[in-house]
């Protein structure tokens, strides 16, 4: 399936949610995707991919990691084909909580492309982002790792610099800025500055009503993207 990558929201519960609680938030994200007309990526544990994919229609179910391995030997590793068949349409790679070697990252991005899975690849600085951009991921999440979960977002100059430099290498890469993003206002700001999308974990899960927060973020992203044009 082909997705319009801009604008987008990543709902990323990491491993805080699983099973039915994960599905409940995924359904709220699914409703937001349909209502506001943006692409919503929903990450979930490997064991929940089929559950989420089978009970949603608009979110892009996103695996939280995978490896470059091919069918055959590889006991205990994450096989790309198994994720794809379970219903994953995208994969997160090189997150700060599960970083990869450069060699493995390059090979895994290629494997994802073979299977027509979208890649959301993380970098902890603009410099690292520029290096990863050479591998041509679909989405490049360029964020200062020390801001993750702090509620403090990157300043305007960082957002502007990251977007400009990454697009200079490959204008087809969608740029994501998300470190410290907590509120709908944060989402509006980074997209208005030039990011193609954003996302959150604690900003959603710690909200009084996570489902409402997802809708607020989706609306803000679409509004900012329209105003930017």
N, C-alpha and C positions, 0 to 999 in steps of 0.2 A: 504494500500500500504506500502511496506517495503522500507525504504530509507537507503542508505549508508551514515552514519553520518559523516564520515571523508574523506576529509576535507569539511568544510562548511563555508558559509558566511551568516550573518543575515543582511538584509536590513530593517532597522527599522525607518520608517518615523514618528512613534508615531502618534500624531494628527495634525502634520503640513500639511499633505496631506490627501485629501479625494476625493471620486468620480473619475472624469475623470483624474485628476492630479495624483492620487494614481495609477490608472490603467496604465497610461503612464509609470511610473517608474517601475511598476510590469512587464510590457512587456519587458523593458530593462533588468530587472533581470532574466526574463525567458530566454531571448536570451543568457545571460551570463552563466546560468546553463547548457544550451545545448552545448554552444561553448567550455566551459572549463571543463565540466564533473565533477562539484562539486555540492553538495546540497546547494541550496539557499533558505533560509527562508525569506518570505516577510510578514511583519506585516502590519495590516490595521485596521481601526475602524470596529466595529462589523457590521455596516450597509453595509460595502463594501465587506464583505467576499464573498458573492455569486457573486458579480460583478467580483472580481478578480479571483476567482476560475473558473468561467465560461469562462474566456478569456485568461487563461494561461494554460500551460501543464506541465511545468517542475519545477516551484517554489513550495515550500511547503507553502501554505497560512496559516498564523499564527495569531491566535487570540491574542489580547494584554492582556487578563485576562479571567478568568472564576471562577466559584464557585463550591462547592461540591454538590449543590442542585440537587434534582432529580425531574422528571416531577411531576407536581401537584402544590401545593401552592408555592409562591415565587415571588410575583408581584415585578417587577423592578429589579430582580436579573439576573445573567448571567447563563443560563442553558446550561450545556455541550452538551447535545443532539442537541440543536438548532444550536450550532456552528459547530458541526460535520456534521449535515445534510446540512448546508449552504455551506460546502466545506472546512472547516478548518482541516488541517492535523496535526497541532501543536498548542501549546499555551504557551505564556509567563506567568510566575507566579512570584510573590514576587518582582517585579521591585521596585526600590527605590521610584518611583512616584505612586506606588499602592501596598504597602507592605501588607503582610498577617500575621495573627497569626500562630504560629507553628502548632496548632491543625488543623486550616483550610487548611493550606498548605499541610499537610500530607494527609488529606481527599481528597483534590482536585487532588493531584498527583495520588492517587488511582483511582479516577473517570476517569481521563484521560487514565490511563492504561486500564480500563474496555472498553473504547471506541476506543482503539488503536490510541490515539492521542499522539504525541510526546510532551514531556515537556521540556521547556527551563526555568530553575529556577535560580533566581538571589540570590547572597549572597554578602554582602558588605565587606567581609574580608575572609581570609583563615579559620579563626576559625569558622565563621558562615557557610562557605562552607562545612567544615568537618561535622558539625551537620546536614546540609541538605542532605549531601551525604548518610546519613543513610536511607533516603526515596527513594533512587535509582532513581533520575530523569534521563532522557535520556541525557540531556545536563546541565551542571552546569556552569553558568556564575559567575565567582568569581572575582569581581572587587571592588576596593576602591571607594565608592560612591562619595567621594569628588573630584574625577578626571573626573567624567562624564561631558562631554561637554567642558572640559578645553583645549583639544588638547595636554594634557600632559599624556603620557602613564605610566603604572606601570613599575618599573625598572626590569632589568633582573632577579634579585634574587627573586622578588615577583612571576614572571611568573614561574620560575623553581620550587619554593617551592610549589605553588598552584597545579601545575600539579602533582608533586611527591606525595604530601600528599593525594590528592583526589583519585588518582589511587591506592594508598595503601589501601584505604577503599573499592573501587569498580572499578576495571580496565575497566568495561564496560561503565562507565560514560564518555561521551565526555566532555572535558574541554574547556571552552570558556573564553578568556581574551579580553576585549573590551574597558575598560575605557580609554578615551582620544584618541582612535584610529581615525585617521583623513585621512591618506594617504595610498596609496598602499604599501609604504615602511614600515609603521607601521604594516600593515597586515602581510607582509613578515616576519618581525622581531618576532612577537609574535608566529607565527606558526613555524618558524624555531627553536625557543626556546623550543617548545613542546606543545603548545596549538593545539587543534584539529580544531579550527575555531575561527573566530572573526566577528565583525560587527560594524556598525556605524549608527548614525543619522545625526548629524551636519556635520561630515566629508563627507557625501554624499550630503546632501541637500544644503550645502554652497559651494559646488564645482562649478566651472564655468559651467560644464555640468554634472549634477548628473548621467546621464545614462553612460557617459564615465567613471566616477569615479567607478561605480559599476563594469564595465568590467575590469578596472585596478586592483581593489581589488581582483576580482575573479582570475585573472591571477596570481597575486602575491601569493595568498594563495596556489594555486595548485603548483606553482613553488617551494615554500618553503617546502611544504609537500613532494614533490618528492625528493628534495635535502636532506631532513632529513632522508630518509630511507637508 
